[in-house]
Amino acid sequence: MERFGNKAMVLCLWVFLISLLLLLCNFDIISAEFPKLKHPIKGDGSLSFLVVGDWGRRGDFNQSEVAFQMGKIGEKLDIDFVVSTGDNFYDDGLKGEDDPNFLDSFSNIFTAKSLQKQWFSVLGNHDYRGDAVAQLSSSLRKIDSRWFCLRSFVVNAEIAELFFVDTTPFVNDYFTIPEHTYDWRGVTPIKSYTANALKDLESALKKSRAKWKIVVGHHAIRSIGHHGDTHELVQRLLPILQAYNVDLYMNGHDHCLERISDHKSPIQFLTSGAGSKAWRGDVKLTNDEGVKFFYDGQGFMSVQLNKNNLEIVFYDVFGRVLHRWAASKQLHSDM
Ligand SMILES: *[C@@H]1O[C@H](CO)[C@@H](O)[C@H](O)[C@H]1NC(C)=O
């Protein structure tokens, strides 16, 4: 009789603990942090990846040509993964989890062997114009296991940590200019959503022990392309990146390739938004401070790094090198 009583008590305790856990999750007390993934580095302590943005056009507007060259460079650099800076599917994101555009613009285009790696993606404003939630669904991973897209998340690759931030809800114009409809499910109320995203980013950056800190978003902080600087991000996101020694901010949105140096910190603003249609000749020189490289055709970017050195390379649609930039950190520096 007594043994049965003990068992019942243990069971009750478990039920109580599980209920408590579910309750806490529900109130966002436990899940307030960005989801965190781990990615191993190579045996020699290095890491390499490609960065492409604004690409999903069923192969048109040079998307297939860019994809082909990504395959070649990807093989040469033995890449570990691919980063997508958003606007994954044009014109209006995916219609749902079974939209054939997923295969037509992703699986059947990036077919090279070297690109059969994990793709880490953020959502762009065009993705929000369709079923944004579908792109986050694990059912897409069942169709193509390379796909990984969340609103905001962290990839910890030992020597480097990548912080992916959902930037579309930060942009006021999408709410005030009713030109398109957006799928805001899961991000309202916007004010607290964006405030929490910044808070969570700050806490993840604070905890990071990685030598290289890289932040990825769809919208540019600084750009001289069609859209130009994103003032909301200059005001709200940039001070956090400057305060926590971020090395690189990578984005898409403007259909060009560019590198701009921050005047207040070592941050490099890198635009890789040229995965398909490019905006030739569309340049805004209202704020051209720190511009080191700008190209208005299609292409992509590679990142190679180890504990002490980092190299960025931009390529055009023929795989030709357009621009190179390298940085290093002292051997004995701790951060
Ligand atoms: C594709 O790229 C080539 C080379 O840069 C360019 O001449 C051509 O206009 C591009 N096509 C489109 C549709 O953008």
The ligand as an ORCA input file, in Angstrom:
! r2SCAN-3c Opt
* xyz 0 1
  C      22.765     39.028    -66.527
  O      24.129     39.381    -66.300
  C      24.789     39.956    -67.418
  C      26.224     40.188    -67.012
  O      26.334     41.032    -65.915
  C      24.096     41.240    -67.836
  O      24.715     41.773    -68.995
  C      22.617     40.975    -68.115
  O      21.966     42.180    -68.352
  C      21.995     40.282    -66.884
  N      20.600     39.945    -67.178
  C      19.580     40.400    -66.437
  C      18.244     39.967    -66.862
  O      19.732     41.138    -65.491
*
